[in-house]
Amino acid sequence: MPGAPSFSERLLACPALCLVAWALLAGCPLRAQTPPAGGASTNSFMRVASPDTNTVQLEIAIRRLLPARTGAPIVSLVGVSHLGESNYYAAIQKRLDAQALVLFEGVGHPDAQDDAKPASGDAARPSRKLEVDEDSLQFNMAESLGLAFQLSAIDYDRAHFKNSDMSVEQIARVLGGGTSRRTPVEAKPAEQPAAAPDAARPSTELAVLMQVMDGTSFLGRLANGLFKWLGSSPRMQASTKLMLIETLGNLQGDFSEAAALPPDMKRLLAVLLHARNGVVVEDIKAELAKPEPARTIAVFYGAAHMHDLEKRLCEELGYRVEGDEWLPAIRVNLRESGVTTGDLQFIRRTVQWQLQMLNQPRP
């Protein structure tokens, strides 16, 4: 009798595989299923817009939150797509450089490691220049679509930038039922899996995902080859960007709870989204506790994280939404790319079908 399918096989069998990949690449926005309490909003952090009859673009919000206490920092939730136009990242860099403190996303960044020690003085501060893996799925997708990759486009080497994330080892411990000293996340007793022989070793799900994203697995190499083929034709390139725009701009609900995803993928996504948000919330609480906190804080994370972060900051710390600034991240000019109105309608119908499949319970 054949054994149970592996995590890789379940990924291949998932009808929403392309949506999963794009969600991880772009940090897709997740609309709340119920109106959040306190001063939070019910608005998405991403939307599809058409500034003129020939242009379709993905826009991403920077949401400004005001504190309940006088003198506390103003917080800007800077949602981001990990792929985008170069001028989009230039606009983000300008806004981040104007903040007093930037808490940024970066699993595996030196500042996120368990053994990282605080630097004494600027001379001892480690460089925040991030290495870009040119074999990675994200880098190759950006190259094929004529877009920029976030790690290449944003300069993190700023004194006021602070990594606010988990290390791979910390994520592995949470997935394995262990604890992380920086992450106040606890699974319910019934959800605790049996202890692994090595709690710091990445789980099967995490290891597979990492291999896909860094391009070393069969799935990663296959995806990279597909991206290069799509980038060989301007029309295919534009159509792929439109699929990406329409998908990310129309996702609803908590993606980690999508009915079509295998249970282990749901759990992995829940940790990657919500557990890491716990680190950000704790870092903001630590800043609030200082006698003279930073005047302004920007949280620079994938847009998938932002609804949960907004809800927690409003409920736990009394913040309220002041307003949004929308930046165009990815654009397609239909006339210049040769994409017809019929092509666009077909893409939109395909996306809607995939979204419906995403919410269909697994057999």
N, C-alpha and C positions, 0 to 999 in steps of 0.2 A: 504494500500500500504506500503510495507516495507520501513523503513528509509534508509538513506545513510549508507554505511558500515563504521565501525569505523576504526581508524588508525591501530589497531591491526589486524583487518580483512583484510585490504589492504596489510599489511605486509605478512600475511599468503598467500594471493592470488598472491603476486609478484613472478614471475618465477625466479627472481634472488635473492631470500631471502638469500640463503647460501652465495652468493657473498657479499651482504650487510653486513652480520654478520662478514665475514672474513675481509672485508675492515676495519670495525671498530675495529676488534681485532688486526690486524696487521699493520694498517696504510699503506694501499697498495699504490704503486707508480702510478702516473698518468702521462702518457706522454702528452706533450703539443700537441694540435691539429694543431697549427700553430707555425712556428719557432719563439721563443721569441726574442725580440730586445736586443740591447746592447751586453754585454759580456756573456749572458747566453748561455747554451748549449741546445741541443735537446735530450740529453741522459736521459734514465730512471734512477731512483734511485734503481730499483730492476731488477734482471734478473735471469733466470734459467740457470744453468751451469752443465756440466758433466765432472769433472776432470779426470774420468776414466770410463770404460765401465760398472762398477757396481754401480756408485754413481750418484745421482741426487741431486742437492742442490740449495737452494735459496740464492743468494748473494745480499747484500745491500751496497750501496755506501756511503762513506764519501767524500763529494765534497768540495774542498778548493777554496775559493774565495779571490782574491787579490784586495786591495783597489785602487782607482784612486789617492788618496792623500797620499803623503809620511807621514809616522808616524801614519796613521789610522790603526785600527786593521785588521788583517787577520781573515776572518770568515770561519769556517768549518761547513758545513751543515751535521750534523750527523743524517742521516735518520735511523730509527730503526723499527724493528718488535717487537710488544709487547709480542710475544712468540718466543722463540729461544733456541738454545743450551747454556748450562752454559758457555762454553769457548768463545762463541760469546760475551756474556755480559762481561766476564772478559777482552776481548780485547777492548771493548768499554770503560769500566771503566778506563783502563790504558790510553787511549787517552783523555778522559775527564779530568782526573786528571792532565794532562800535560798542560791544557789550563789555561789562566789567568782568564777567566770568562765563565761560562756555563749558558746559558738561557734554562731552561728545561720546558717541557710540564707537566701540572698537573691541570686539572679542579678540583676545590674543595680543592686544597692545601691551607693551612692557609695564605701563602703569597699572594694568589690571591683574598682574600676576600676584600670587600669594606672597612671594618673597620680595616684592617691590618695596624699597625703603624710601622714605621721603628725602628729597634732596635738600641740602643746606646751602641756600644761596643760589643765585642765577647761574654761577659758574658750574655748579654741580647738577643743575637741572638736565635730565636726559633729553636728547633731541626727540621731538614728536613727529619727525618726518617718517611717514609710513611707507614701508616697502610695498611695491605693487607687483603682484604675481601675474606675469603676462600670459601664463597658461590657464589662468582662472576663468571660470565660466563668465563672470561679470565683465572682466576686461575684454574677452573675445566678443561677447555680445555687444558691448559698446562700440568696439572697433568695426564690427560688421554692419551696425546700424548707423554709422557715421556720427556717433554720440561720444560724449566724454564720460569717463569713469570717475566717480566721486573721489576716490583715493588719489587719483592723478591730478584732479582739478582743484582740490581744496588744500590750502597750506595749513597744516595742523601745528607747525612749529611756532607757536605763539605762547608767551608766558602766561596768558590768562586762559589757555585751553587746558582742561583737566579731563582725563579719561574717567568715565563714570559707567563702568560695565563689568561684566564677569570675565574671568579667564575660562579657557576651555576646561581646565581641571575643575573649576567651581561648577560649571554647567554639568559636567559629568557626574559630580557628586550629588547634585540635586536630582538628576535623572536616575541615579543609582540608589536613591533613598537616603543619601548622606546629607550633611548640612554644610553650608558655606558661611564663613564668619562675616561676610559682607552682605549676605542676602537673606532677609527675614522672610523666607518662603518655606512653609511646611505643608507637606501633603497630608491628607486625612489618613488616619491609621489604616483604613481599609484599602487605601490606594498605595500604601508603601510596598514596593516590591522586595523580594528577598535580597539580602545584602550580597553585593558582588565580591568576588575574591579580592579585587583591587578596586576600591571605591573611586579612585581618581582616574581609572581607565575609561575612555569614552565609551558610551553605550553603543550597541550595534547601530541604532538609528542615527545617533550623532556621527559616528564614524562614516557611515554611508553618505550622509549629507555632506560632510566635510570633503570626502573624496569626489563627490559630484561637483561641488562648488570649486574645488581647486583643479579640476580637470584631469585627475589621475585615474579615475575609475572608467569603466567601459561606458557608463551613462554620460559621464562628463566629456569624454572624448567624442562620443556620438553627438552630443549637443553642440560642442565646439565646431565639429565638421558641418553640422546643419546651419549654424550661424554664418560660417564662411560662405556657404552656398547661397544663403539668403542675401548676403551682402554683395553678391556678384551682379545683381540686377537692381537698378534704381527703383523699378516698380515693385519688385518683391521686398526690397528694403523698406519702401514707404508703406506697403501693405502690412508688413510685420510691425512697424511702429504704430500704425493705426490700431492693429489688434491689441498691442500693449496699452495704448491710450484708452481704448474702449473698455478693456478688461479692468484696469486699475481704477478707472473713473466710475465704474458701476458695481464694484463689489460691495456687498452689504453684510452686516453682522460680524460676529467674531469668527475669523477665518479658522482658528484652531478648533472650532466646533462644527465645521462643515460636515454634513452628514456623509458625504462620499469618501471622506478621508479614513484610512485605516486607523484604529485606535492608537497604535504606537506613534503614528505621524501626528495625531491630534495632541498627544501628550508632549511630544518634542516641540511642536509649535507653541504650545501653552508655556513651556519653560522658556523658550527663546524670546517670547513676547513679555509675559507677565513677570517672570522671575527677574529678568534683567531690569525691568521698570522699577522693581523694588530697590535696586541699587541707586537709581537716580533719585527716588523719593528720599532715601536715607541721606544722600549727599546734600539735597536741598534742606532737609531738616537740620543737618550739621551746620550749614551756612547760616540758617536762621538763628541758631543758638549762639552765634558769635556776637561779641559786644558791638562790633562794627561790620555787619555783613556787607557783601557786594551790593551795590545799588541796583544792578541789573544782572539777570542770569538768563542765558540762552541754553535751552536743551536741544542739542543737535542730534537727532535720531531719525531713523526711518519712519515714514508716516504711519506705518502699521502700529507703532507703539503709542501714538499720540492720544487716541481716545481714552485709553486706559490711564495714561499719565494725567491727562486733563481731569478726568473723573476723580482720581486719587488726590490730586493737589487741591481740588475744590472741596472735596468731602473731608479730607484729613487736615488740611492747612488753611481752609477758609478763603482760598483764592476765588476770583470770579472773572469771567471773560469780558474783556473790553472790546475786542474787535479783531478782524483778520486782515492780512495783506496777502494777496494772491500773486504768485510768480509763475509764469509759463515755463515748464520744464522740458517738454518735448513737443515739437510741432511738425505738422505735415502740410505742405502746400499741394493740394490735389492737382491743380493744373500743371505745375512744374514737374511733378512726379509721374504724371500720366495715369493717375488713379481716377476712375470715373465715378459718378454718383452711384451707378449700379454696383461697382466694386465696394464702395463704402457701405451701402445697404446690406450687401452680402456679409461683410465683415461684422456689422452690427448684429445681424441675425445669428451668425455663428457664435458670437460672444454671448448673446442671450441664451442660446441653447446650452453652451458650456456652463453658464451660471446656474441654469436649471438643473443640469446634471450634477453640479457641485452640491446641490441641496437635496439630491435624491438619496434616501437611505441605502447603504450597501446591502446586497443580498446575503 
